[in-house]
Amino acid sequence: MRYQRVFVPALVLWFLVMVPVGTASAQGEEVPRGPTFAARALQALIDGIQFGVIIAITAVGLSLIFGTIHLINFAHGELVTIGATFAFFLNASAAGPGWHLIPAAIVAVAFGALLGAAIDLGLWRPLRARGTGLINMFIVTIGLSLLLRHIVLVLYGTRPGSFVQYDIQNALDLGPAGITPRDLTVTLLSVAVLLGVAALLQKTRIGTAIRAVSANRDLAEASGIDVQRVVLVVWIIGGGLAALGGVFFGLVEIVTWDMGFKLLLLMFAGVILGGLGSAYGAMVGSLVIGIVAQMSTLWFPADLQYAWALLALIIVLLVRPQGILGQRERIG
Amino acid sequence: MDFEVILSDALRSGLGPIAAIYALAAMGLNLHFGYTGLLNFGQVGFMLVGGYGLAITVSTWGASMWLGVLVGLASAIVLALLLGLPTLRLRADYLAITTIAAGETLRLFYRSSWAEPTTGGVFGLQRFAKDFYDLNPVPRGSYGVWLVEFSARDMWVLIVAWGLVVVVGILLALLVHSPWGRVIRSIRDDETAVRSLGKNAYAYKMTSLVLGGVLGGVAGMLQAIQVQSVSADSFDPAVTFFLYTLLVLGGAGRILGPVIGSILFWFVLTFLDSALRQAIDSGVISSDLISTSEIGAVRFALVGLALILLVAFRPQGILGSRKEMLLSGR
């Protein structure tokens, strides 16, 4: 069991890395000019890791929420958008205060966390108290997604925007590939945040409580854990992480009113690939999805890169529905 | 503020082809969600493959429209099988995620530059329904009573679309009251019990997914015919959310639920739209608050809000039974 859990992701990564490299060594000599295939593959891999860790930050919250209350939050993408657009308002908007990006990002994350808490206290807690069924709650989340997304559209507009700071930078030269200091910082910060979430889950009391509620809600409640409080904390963490992911994504790509909804589908792919409800699975799965999306541009047009990631999701469901790190249990 | 114009707009929309098309797609969704308890968040994907199946056959391959209809139906069946095979054995949430992802993936594929030679990419395909309009038996002129008026062309689409709604409604009523219908309703209420009685729940769910998907495909074809064009961006995921709103509004798990829901939904939506437009034009609402270009966004937001409130306070909608809908909540 243990062996297999490590083996499958290792195999996936191996395929992703080796296939382009293998083709490249055959092509490398023939095309001496321009970036070689190996260089492009390395560049795509770096971009993929960077994209993957950003998806992972947002997907962890989605996965934690699913783990504790079994709700698939279709409105999670909107928390990402709101984080990014709120930071944009504070940083770059003509009507905003024009702060530097770093304080703007911190306030946006705090706002995301508050919004997460508000959604749990104002919407889900009353619905749970009314005994609304889970399936109906899924439909409420798509309503919430539609509502929030179009509120953002009215307030933010359709024009894509970028933050004022760190917009255009020269890439650091890493031999065949390059990365801008901004992207490197975002990647390293994202990894640090993910490690921080892992430490929170493993080492702190609230982290232990979250894992207990995910593993068995009734047992956790019976052993004196305040489940409502744990759920609230999970929403706060999820909202904050989603906002942070939104700021990062807006920083390396662009801020748009529907960025979250596009990311949502990649988050789903990552979460299912890693195993629904497993926070670490969400991290690994998102990383793989990010790499798949960027690597696909080596062979296929760039406007299809999200589509390949979603196809990967359907293939995983066919082959290994419990995901890479998911528990082997009956899920049918 | 001209209330006659607002009312006329709203009535035209509530009785018009678009309401009939959404009613058909929602009837398919009703079979999935209302009767079988399948959470299909990608009904728009079925509409897309239906509409494009027809358009590609005629515009790209130059074949007849009736072959196109068959291609559209076949694509919807294939899509349902592709989605159902991996997910129907799993928990309900997997189907929800996969269908929403598949709908969006299809949209991305059909609008990509890679598929442009076949699908027309972002421009889509136009003018492929000549065969349909050549059959129009309605004499030229315009028809209407009171505030509502339709051209002969619209009348023909209307007759076919509402005719299909009636036929499909009768067929569905027979189907859900047959032994097959009893089994799918029991799957919704308690799948384990159905399995323990020796029924192959997987096969029943698959049949339901295929049938409902085909209805989605038919709706997509009608939509393509009505506007004589398909473009990938008109098959936005929000269409599925509209379908859920009108289904819950009318009452899921009732034959007439999606029909009444669709008429009412489009009536109210267009009424609001038209009233807002008039209010802004006449200065009743200051254009600093909402500009005319933002009305679209406002109405999407209102649909979202309506969906939340409906599911929270009246999950059975107008016609449904509360007990049944709570049961399906699991």
Interface residues (C-beta under 8 A of the other chain):
Chain A: H70 I72 F74 L123 P126 L127 R130 G131 T132 G133 L134 I135 N136 F138 I139 V140 I142 G143 L144 S145 L146 L147 L148 R149 H150 I151 L153 V154 F261 L265 F268 A269 I272 L276 F300 P301 D303 L304 Y306 A307 L310 L311 L313 I314 L317 L318 P321 I331 G332
Chain B: G37 L39 F41 L82 L85 P86 T87 R89 L90 R91 A92 D93 Y94 A96 I97 T98 I100 A101 A102 E104 T105 L108 F109 R111 S112 S113 W114 P237 A238 F241 Y244 T245 V248 I290 E294 A297 V298 F300 A301 V303 G304 L305 A306 L307 I308 V311 A312 P315 M325 L326 S328 G329 R330
